[in-house]
Amino acid sequence: MLTNAAAKAAGAHSRAYKLHDQGGLHLLVRPTGTKSWQQKYRWRGREKLLTFGQFPEVNVARARILQAEAKEKIEQGVDPSRRVAITVDTLEQLGRAWYRAKRGGWSAAHAGDVLGSLERDIFPELGEQTADAITSRDLLEAIRAIEARGCRTSAHRVRQRLGEIFKFGRAEGLVSANPADDLGAAMLAAPPSFPHAALTTIADCRALLAACELDEARPLTIMASRFLALTAVRLAALRGMVWAEIDFAARTWTVPAERMKLSRAKKDDARFDHVVPLSEAALFVLRGAKNMHRADAAMHDLVFPGRVKDKPIGAGALRELYIRAGYAGRHVPHGWRASFSTILNEEMGPEWRFDIDAALGHAGKGKVEAAYNRSVQLDRRRAVFDRWAEILSI
């Protein structure tokens, strides 16, 4: 039988594996270090699988309680995986029910943003009101309070989320109308969107990295900045990066599909993991980061943690670094992707365009291009990253 200590000590391997407890209950340990409780059972002759949650949020004792509850349902003739009917009364209850239903398809960052906006701007004033009694005027007043702070983009996002909450409520038979339907007609227009600020010459890119080296930020923050520049990944991919994703021998970093900007169906499919060939310069940064970790660092530990070991580097840490370096309004962390694409397309020419796009994890728009990008083409992509590291480091 498993203990909490054994579950905590279980490290990530190159392949997922199971630690068995009792009665079909086991802990699935994935290569990313994620540990999920699962229960095998048979229902009407078919083998099925229940997931009870992740360790350590669900500890051994709690997992066994959930296992017992599932077995009790089976004995009562109820499939434990069958969805229980939702019952809500207030807007906050409805909003949280919608959030729980959708959470699995979102990244942790997006889920936090969604729930945070509701908890900040909607639940305090309207959360206790009966969901089916909420009027358009009620919602509009909450939206206008957001607009009054000068946050027009946020106001439109909250309006969209309210619309989805009430659509969910109508589909579940919990509310009779969607009072968010016509809010857009009474709202201020959203401000125009602009591309992420990005440097477009290699000399400026080198100068920014040099300026960052002189900053008094944490060494791991400066390393994260340089690694982001060398790999041109999205910031969310870097923030969630764990040692199990790095293959030093093969010189690759495999970003799980769940952290890529993909549809939910693709996020659940390992075939859409993004393989990033690592240049020697990128590997040098990783070795330096590894030297700054404890000697007993586990494979599921974050490569670039924040000030708290189990939390990723702050979402704004690199942006603030660039501001202090004197590049406010000129470059942001996401801008490395534009710098990478713009400079390399000029440097390497049109025959490398597909490889540069594939290196960024972009899916092609045409059938031929999409097929090309789905084939891994590691050698050509490695040449792209090696050339980028070469010109960035001169």
N, C-alpha and C positions, 0 to 999 in steps of 0.2 A: 504493500500500500504506500501511496505517495505521502510525503510530508511537505509542508510549506518550504522548508529549507532545501529539499531536493528539487522542488519546482523552481525556486529562485536560482539555484546553482546550475540549472540546465542551460548550457550554452548553445548558440546557433552552430549548425553544421552546414555543409554545402548543399545538403538536401534536407527536406522536412522529415521529422521523425516523431514518434509517439512515446510518451511515458504513461504506462498503464496503471490505473488505480484499482478499481473493482467493478464488477458487474457491467463491463462495457464502457465505463468512464475512462477517458484518457486525456492527456494534455498534449496537444499538437504544437510542436516547436518548429517554426518556419525559419528559413535561412536568414530572414531579416531580424530574427530575435523575438518576434511576436509569439506569444504563448496563449493558445485558445483551448478552453475546455469543450470537449465533444463527447457525445453519448450515442452509442449504437443501439438500435432497438428494431424490432420487427413489428410491422403493422400490416395486417391482412396478407401475410405471406411475403411481404416485401421488406428488404432491409432499408432502414432510413437512418438519418443522422441529425442529431440536435446539437446546436452550439449554445453554450450557457454564458459565454462571455470570456474575457481575457484575464489572465493572471498578471499582476497581483490584485487588480480590482476585484476579481472573484477569487477568493482563496480556496484552499482545499476543503475546509468545512462547508463553506457556502456552496461549492460545486456539488458536494454530496447531498446537501439539502435539496438543491434543484434536481438532482438525479432522482431522489426519493419522490419528489412531487410529480416528476414525469412518469415514474413507474405507477404511482397511484392513479394517474389519469388513464394510463393504459388498462389497468385493472378495472376501471369504471367504464371502459369501452370508448374512451375519448383519445383521439390522436393528439399527443402533446405538442406537435408542431402546428396544429390547427390554430389559426389566428383567432384570438379572443375579440369579441365585439367591443368597440371603443365606446366608452360612456364619458361624456364631458358636459360641463355646464358653462363654465366661464370662458372668456376669450383666452386667458392664459392657458387653461387646460387644453383648449383646442389648438393653440399655437404650439404647445409642447408635444401634443400628440402628432401633429404634422411634422415637427422637427424629428421626432423619433422615427417616423416612417421613412423620412428622406435621408437621415443622417448617414446611412451606410453607403450612399453613392457620392458622398462629398469628401474632400480632403479635410484634415483636421483644422487647417487654417480657415477654410471657407465655412466649416460648421461653426467654428468659434465666432466668426464675423456675423453669421446669420443670427445665432442665439444672442450674441451680445447686442445687436441692434434692437432686437425685440425687448430684451431685458432693460435696455437703456431708454428707449423711446416709446414703447407701446404698453408694456405690462404695468409700469407704475401707475399710469392714469386710467387705463382701460382694462387691465387684466382681470379685475374682479367683477366686471360687468358680464351679464349673461350673453353668451356668444350670439345667440339668435336674436337678441334685442339691440345689437350694435347697429348704428345707422351710419350712412355715408358721412353725415356731418360730424359725428364723433371721430371718425378716422381722419377726416380732413383737418380738424383742429390739431390732431397729433402730428400730422404731416406738416402743417404750417409752422408748428413749433420747431421742427427740424430745419425748415427753410429759413426761419428767422435767425438761426445760428450761422447762416451762410453756407449750409451743407445741402445744396440742391441735388447733387449726385446721390448723396445718401438718402435724401427724401424719396427719390425715384426708386432706389433699391428697396426701401422699406415698403413703399406702395406695392411694388411687385410681389414682395413676400406676403403681404397681407392678402393680395389677390389669390395667391396660391394656397394660403391657409384656408380661406373661405371656399375655394374650389374643392379642396380636400374635405372640408366639412360638409359641403353639399353632396359629394360623392358618397360619403359615409352616412348620410341621412341625419346629420347632426344640426345643420342649419338649413333654413329655407331659401336664403338669398345670399348674394355676394355683394355687400355694400362697398367693396373696393373697386367694382367694375368701372365706375365713371369718375374716379378721383382725378385721373390724368387731365381731364378737361378743366379743372379748377386749379391745377398746380402750375408753378413757375416752370419754364422750360429748363431742361437739364443743360448745363454748360457744355460747350463743344469739347469733344475729346481730342487730346493731342498725343502724338507718339511719345514713348518714353525717351527722356533726354539721353543722348548717347554720343560719345566721341567718335569721329569718323576718320581720323588719321592715326597712323600707328605711332607717330611721335607723341601725340597727345595721350594715347593709351599708356605708353611707357612712362610719360611724365607723371600721370596719375598714380601708377603703381609705385614709382619712386617716392612721391610725396607721401603715400600711405606708409611706407617703410619708416618715415621719420616721425610718424604720429605716436602718441603715448597710449594708444589703444592696447588692449590685451593682445599678446602675440598670436593667440588662436584666431582673433578677429582679423588681424592682418593676413594671416595664412589663408583664412576662408576667402578673403577678398581676392588674393592672388589665384587661388584654386578656381574660384568662380570665373575669373577672367580667362584662365587657361582652358576651361571646359565649356564655357558659354551655356551652362544649363540654367534652368529656372531656379530662382532662389529657394523655392519650396523643396526642390529635389536635394539641394545642398544641405538645407537645414535638417532634413530627416535622414541624412546619410549615416549609415552604420558600417562598422568595419567588415561585417559579413558580406557586404556588397562589393568589396574590393578584392580583386585577384591580382596580387603583385606579380605572380609568375607569368600570367597571361597579359599583364599590363592593361587591365580593363576594369571598369566600374559599371555594374549592372544596376540601373535605376528601376525598381519594381514598377510595373504598369500602374499600380494603385497610386503612385506619386506623380504620374505624368498627367498632362492636360488631355485626358481622353474621355470618351463616353463611358458610362458605368459598365457596359458589356465588355469593353476592352480592358477596363481597370481590373476586372476579375480574371483576365486571361494572361497567363505568363508569357504567351507568345508575343505580347506587345511590350514586354520589358525593353527598356532602352539601353543598349550597350554603348558605353562611351570609351573609346580607346584612349589610353592615358599616355601622354608624352613624358619624356624623362623629367621635364620641368615640373609637371603635375605630380609625378611620383616622388620627386624631391620634396615637394610641399607636404605630401602625405607622410613621408618618413619623419619629417620634422614635427608634424602634428602628433604622430605616434609616440615620439620621444617625450612629448609633454603630458602624455596620459600615464596613469598608474601602470606599474609593471604587470598587474593582474587584470588589465582592461579586458573586458569580455567582447566577444564578436558582435553582440547586439548593442554595445555602447555607441553613443553618437560620436562621429569623427570630430565635429565642431560644436561641442556643447556650449551653452551660455554659462553664466556665472554659477548657476545651479547645475550640477552634474547631469541629471536626468532630463534637463530641459534643453531644447535646441538654442542655438545662438539667436538673439533677438531679431525679429523681423526688420527692425529699423537700424540695427547696429552698423551695417555696411553703408547704408544711406548717410547716416550721421558721420561715418568715417570720411566719406567723400566730401561732405559739406565742410568738415574741418580742414580737409586738404585743399580747399579753395575751389571745388568743382560744383558748388550749388547751382542748380539749373542747367548744368552742362552734361552731367552724367549721373545715372542711378544704377543700382545693381542689375536690373533687368536690361539696362542698356548694353551690357556686354554682348548680348545676342545680336543686336543690331551692328555693333562694332565688328564683331566676328564676321557676319555675313557681308557687310559693306566692303570691308577692307580685303577680305579673302577673295571675293568675287572680282575685285579689281586686280588683285595680286596674281591669282591663278587662272583667270579667264573663264569664258562661258562653258568650256568642256568639263569644268568641275562644279557647275552649279548644282546638279542633283546631289553630288556628294556633300557639298556644304549644307544643303537643306537637310539631308539625311543625318549629318553630324549634329544638327540642332534638334533632331527628333521630329521634324516636320513630316506630315503625311502628304504625298503628292496629290495633286488635284485630278490629274488624268489617269486613265487606266494603266498606261505604260509606265508613267512615273511612279504610280502607287506600287506597281509590281516591282519596280527597280528598288524602291526604298524598303520594301518588305524583305528583300533578300539582303542579308546583313552587310555585305560589301565592306568587311572590316578593314581590309588592306588599304582601300582607297580612302576610307574615312580616317584611318590612322595617319595616312599621308597628309590629310587636311589638318589634323590636330598637331602633327609634328611641325608642319610649316608655320602654323599659327604660333606655336611656342617659340619657334626659331626667330620669327620677326618681332615677337613681343618682347623677347629677352635680349635683343641686341643692344 
